Amino acid sequence: MGTQAAFDLNTALDQWRAALAEQSLGSREIEVLEAHLHDTMAGLKESGAWSDVEAFLVARRRLGGAEAVGEQFRIAKP
C-alpha cells in the first residue's frame, strides 16, 4: 500500500490560480476570487470541524469551477 501525499495548500492555490489564468482571467480578477476563497475557507474553519483540505475543496466548489467562473467573467465584460 502506498502513502498519500500530504495536502499542500500553497500548491493547491497555485494550481487553482493557474486554472483561472487559463480562462483568460486577469491578475486582479484572480486576486478578488482568491480573497473570496480565503474568506469562505476561514468561515468554514471557524467551527474547527474543517481541515485545510476540506475547507479549500468546499470553498473552491462554492465559487465554481475555473471554466464556469471564466465564462461568467466573459459574459459580464462589455
PyMOL commands that place a pseudoatom at each C-alpha (Angstrom):
pseudoatom trace, name=CA, resn=MET, resi=1, chain=A, elem=C, hetatm=0, pos=[0.000, 0.000, 0.000]
pseudoatom trace, name=CA, resn=GLY, resi=2, chain=A, elem=C, hetatm=0, pos=[1.234, 3.460, -0.891]
pseudoatom trace, name=CA, resn=THR, resi=3, chain=A, elem=C, hetatm=0, pos=[1.044, 6.555, 1.196]
pseudoatom trace, name=CA, resn=GLN, resi=4, chain=A, elem=C, hetatm=0, pos=[-0.942, 9.607, 0.231]
pseudoatom trace, name=CA, resn=ALA, resi=5, chain=A, elem=C, hetatm=0, pos=[0.927, 12.857, -0.203]
pseudoatom trace, name=CA, resn=ALA, resi=6, chain=A, elem=C, hetatm=0, pos=[0.085, 15.475, 2.396]
pseudoatom trace, name=CA, resn=PHE, resi=7, chain=A, elem=C, hetatm=0, pos=[-2.160, 18.309, 1.266]
pseudoatom trace, name=CA, resn=ASP, resi=8, chain=A, elem=C, hetatm=0, pos=[-0.203, 21.459, 0.471]
pseudoatom trace, name=CA, resn=LEU, resi=9, chain=A, elem=C, hetatm=0, pos=[-2.476, 24.497, 0.461]
pseudoatom trace, name=CA, resn=ASN, resi=10, chain=A, elem=C, hetatm=0, pos=[0.068, 26.660, -1.374]
pseudoatom trace, name=CA, resn=THR, resi=11, chain=A, elem=C, hetatm=0, pos=[0.384, 24.124, -4.180]
pseudoatom trace, name=CA, resn=ALA, resi=12, chain=A, elem=C, hetatm=0, pos=[-3.397, 23.763, -4.374]
pseudoatom trace, name=CA, resn=LEU, resi=13, chain=A, elem=C, hetatm=0, pos=[-3.776, 27.556, -4.583]
pseudoatom trace, name=CA, resn=ASP, resi=14, chain=A, elem=C, hetatm=0, pos=[-1.092, 27.778, -7.286]
pseudoatom trace, name=CA, resn=GLN, resi=15, chain=A, elem=C, hetatm=0, pos=[-2.901, 25.154, -9.352]
pseudoatom trace, name=CA, resn=TRP, resi=16, chain=A, elem=C, hetatm=0, pos=[-6.239, 26.887, -8.821]
pseudoatom trace, name=CA, resn=ARG, resi=17, chain=A, elem=C, hetatm=0, pos=[-4.783, 30.267, -9.883]
pseudoatom trace, name=CA, resn=ALA, resi=18, chain=A, elem=C, hetatm=0, pos=[-3.218, 28.660, -12.965]
pseudoatom trace, name=CA, resn=ALA, resi=19, chain=A, elem=C, hetatm=0, pos=[-6.566, 27.135, -13.947]
pseudoatom trace, name=CA, resn=LEU, resi=20, chain=A, elem=C, hetatm=0, pos=[-8.206, 30.566, -13.649]
pseudoatom trace, name=CA, resn=ALA, resi=21, chain=A, elem=C, hetatm=0, pos=[-5.421, 32.195, -15.680]
pseudoatom trace, name=CA, resn=GLU, resi=22, chain=A, elem=C, hetatm=0, pos=[-6.018, 29.613, -18.432]
pseudoatom trace, name=CA, resn=GLN, resi=23, chain=A, elem=C, hetatm=0, pos=[-9.558, 31.029, -18.634]
pseudoatom trace, name=CA, resn=SER, resi=24, chain=A, elem=C, hetatm=0, pos=[-8.073, 34.443, -19.515]
pseudoatom trace, name=CA, resn=LEU, resi=25, chain=A, elem=C, hetatm=0, pos=[-8.815, 35.977, -16.131]
pseudoatom trace, name=CA, resn=GLY, resi=26, chain=A, elem=C, hetatm=0, pos=[-6.549, 38.871, -15.221]
pseudoatom trace, name=CA, resn=SER, resi=27, chain=A, elem=C, hetatm=0, pos=[-4.426, 39.037, -12.105]
pseudoatom trace, name=CA, resn=ARG, resi=28, chain=A, elem=C, hetatm=0, pos=[-6.823, 41.493, -10.422]
pseudoatom trace, name=CA, resn=GLU, resi=29, chain=A, elem=C, hetatm=0, pos=[-9.801, 39.224, -11.080]
pseudoatom trace, name=CA, resn=ILE, resi=30, chain=A, elem=C, hetatm=0, pos=[-7.896, 36.253, -9.703]
pseudoatom trace, name=CA, resn=GLU, resi=31, chain=A, elem=C, hetatm=0, pos=[-6.909, 38.261, -6.608]
pseudoatom trace, name=CA, resn=VAL, resi=32, chain=A, elem=C, hetatm=0, pos=[-10.564, 39.116, -5.927]
pseudoatom trace, name=CA, resn=LEU, resi=33, chain=A, elem=C, hetatm=0, pos=[-11.616, 35.486, -6.369]
pseudoatom trace, name=CA, resn=GLU, resi=34, chain=A, elem=C, hetatm=0, pos=[-8.800, 34.328, -4.122]
pseudoatom trace, name=CA, resn=ALA, resi=35, chain=A, elem=C, hetatm=0, pos=[-9.896, 36.765, -1.413]
pseudoatom trace, name=CA, resn=HIS, resi=36, chain=A, elem=C, hetatm=0, pos=[-13.391, 35.260, -1.601]
pseudoatom trace, name=CA, resn=LEU, resi=37, chain=A, elem=C, hetatm=0, pos=[-11.897, 31.778, -1.462]
pseudoatom trace, name=CA, resn=HIS, resi=38, chain=A, elem=C, hetatm=0, pos=[-9.883, 32.621, 1.673]
pseudoatom trace, name=CA, resn=ASP, resi=39, chain=A, elem=C, hetatm=0, pos=[-12.899, 34.274, 3.316]
pseudoatom trace, name=CA, resn=THR, resi=40, chain=A, elem=C, hetatm=0, pos=[-15.033, 31.215, 2.658]
pseudoatom trace, name=CA, resn=MET, resi=41, chain=A, elem=C, hetatm=0, pos=[-12.297, 28.919, 3.957]
pseudoatom trace, name=CA, resn=ALA, resi=42, chain=A, elem=C, hetatm=0, pos=[-11.938, 30.990, 7.119]
pseudoatom trace, name=CA, resn=GLY, resi=43, chain=A, elem=C, hetatm=0, pos=[-15.666, 30.840, 7.726]
pseudoatom trace, name=CA, resn=LEU, resi=44, chain=A, elem=C, hetatm=0, pos=[-15.667, 27.069, 7.345]
pseudoatom trace, name=CA, resn=LYS, resi=45, chain=A, elem=C, hetatm=0, pos=[-12.657, 26.608, 9.600]
pseudoatom trace, name=CA, resn=GLU, resi=46, chain=A, elem=C, hetatm=0, pos=[-14.059, 28.831, 12.392]
pseudoatom trace, name=CA, resn=SER, resi=47, chain=A, elem=C, hetatm=0, pos=[-16.123, 25.935, 13.659]
pseudoatom trace, name=CA, resn=GLY, resi=48, chain=A, elem=C, hetatm=0, pos=[-12.982, 23.853, 13.999]
pseudoatom trace, name=CA, resn=ALA, resi=49, chain=A, elem=C, hetatm=0, pos=[-14.616, 20.971, 12.157]
pseudoatom trace, name=CA, resn=TRP, resi=50, chain=A, elem=C, hetatm=0, pos=[-12.931, 21.585, 8.790]
pseudoatom trace, name=CA, resn=SER, resi=51, chain=A, elem=C, hetatm=0, pos=[-9.354, 20.750, 7.834]
pseudoatom trace, name=CA, resn=ASP, resi=52, chain=A, elem=C, hetatm=0, pos=[-7.409, 22.886, 5.333]
pseudoatom trace, name=CA, resn=VAL, resi=53, chain=A, elem=C, hetatm=0, pos=[-8.102, 20.436, 2.536]
pseudoatom trace, name=CA, resn=GLU, resi=54, chain=A, elem=C, hetatm=0, pos=[-11.824, 20.190, 3.318]
pseudoatom trace, name=CA, resn=ALA, resi=55, chain=A, elem=C, hetatm=0, pos=[-12.224, 23.959, 3.613]
pseudoatom trace, name=CA, resn=PHE, resi=56, chain=A, elem=C, hetatm=0, pos=[-10.308, 24.517, 0.363]
pseudoatom trace, name=CA, resn=LEU, resi=57, chain=A, elem=C, hetatm=0, pos=[-12.324, 21.949, -1.582]
pseudoatom trace, name=CA, resn=VAL, resi=58, chain=A, elem=C, hetatm=0, pos=[-15.684, 23.216, -0.312]
pseudoatom trace, name=CA, resn=ALA, resi=59, chain=A, elem=C, hetatm=0, pos=[-14.768, 26.883, -0.848]
pseudoatom trace, name=CA, resn=ARG, resi=60, chain=A, elem=C, hetatm=0, pos=[-13.486, 26.155, -4.356]
pseudoatom trace, name=CA, resn=ARG, resi=61, chain=A, elem=C, hetatm=0, pos=[-16.677, 24.287, -5.204]
pseudoatom trace, name=CA, resn=ARG, resi=62, chain=A, elem=C, hetatm=0, pos=[-18.831, 27.133, -3.900]
pseudoatom trace, name=CA, resn=LEU, resi=63, chain=A, elem=C, hetatm=0, pos=[-17.017, 29.615, -6.139]
pseudoatom trace, name=CA, resn=GLY, resi=64, chain=A, elem=C, hetatm=0, pos=[-17.427, 27.345, -9.142]
pseudoatom trace, name=CA, resn=GLY, resi=65, chain=A, elem=C, hetatm=0, pos=[-15.017, 25.595, -11.446]
pseudoatom trace, name=CA, resn=ALA, resi=66, chain=A, elem=C, hetatm=0, pos=[-12.442, 27.577, -13.396]
pseudoatom trace, name=CA, resn=GLU, resi=67, chain=A, elem=C, hetatm=0, pos=[-14.317, 27.157, -16.682]
pseudoatom trace, name=CA, resn=ALA, resi=68, chain=A, elem=C, hetatm=0, pos=[-17.643, 28.288, -15.181]
pseudoatom trace, name=CA, resn=VAL, resi=69, chain=A, elem=C, hetatm=0, pos=[-16.024, 31.268, -13.462]
pseudoatom trace, name=CA, resn=GLY, resi=70, chain=A, elem=C, hetatm=0, pos=[-14.187, 32.218, -16.659]
pseudoatom trace, name=CA, resn=GLU, resi=71, chain=A, elem=C, hetatm=0, pos=[-17.422, 32.027, -18.640]
pseudoatom trace, name=CA, resn=GLN, resi=72, chain=A, elem=C, hetatm=0, pos=[-19.207, 34.255, -16.118]
pseudoatom trace, name=CA, resn=PHE, resi=73, chain=A, elem=C, hetatm=0, pos=[-16.446, 36.839, -16.345]
pseudoatom trace, name=CA, resn=ARG, resi=74, chain=A, elem=C, hetatm=0, pos=[-16.561, 36.748, -20.157]
pseudoatom trace, name=CA, resn=ILE, resi=75, chain=A, elem=C, hetatm=0, pos=[-20.350, 37.284, -20.089]
pseudoatom trace, name=CA, resn=ALA, resi=76, chain=A, elem=C, hetatm=0, pos=[-20.043, 40.141, -17.592]
pseudoatom trace, name=CA, resn=LYS, resi=77, chain=A, elem=C, hetatm=0, pos=[-17.395, 42.037, -19.582]
pseudoatom trace, name=CA, resn=PRO, resi=78, chain=A, elem=C, hetatm=0, pos=[-18.752, 44.605, -22.043]
for i in range(1, 78): cmd.bond("trace and resi %d" % i, "trace and resi %d" % (i + 1))
show_as sticks, trace
zoom trace
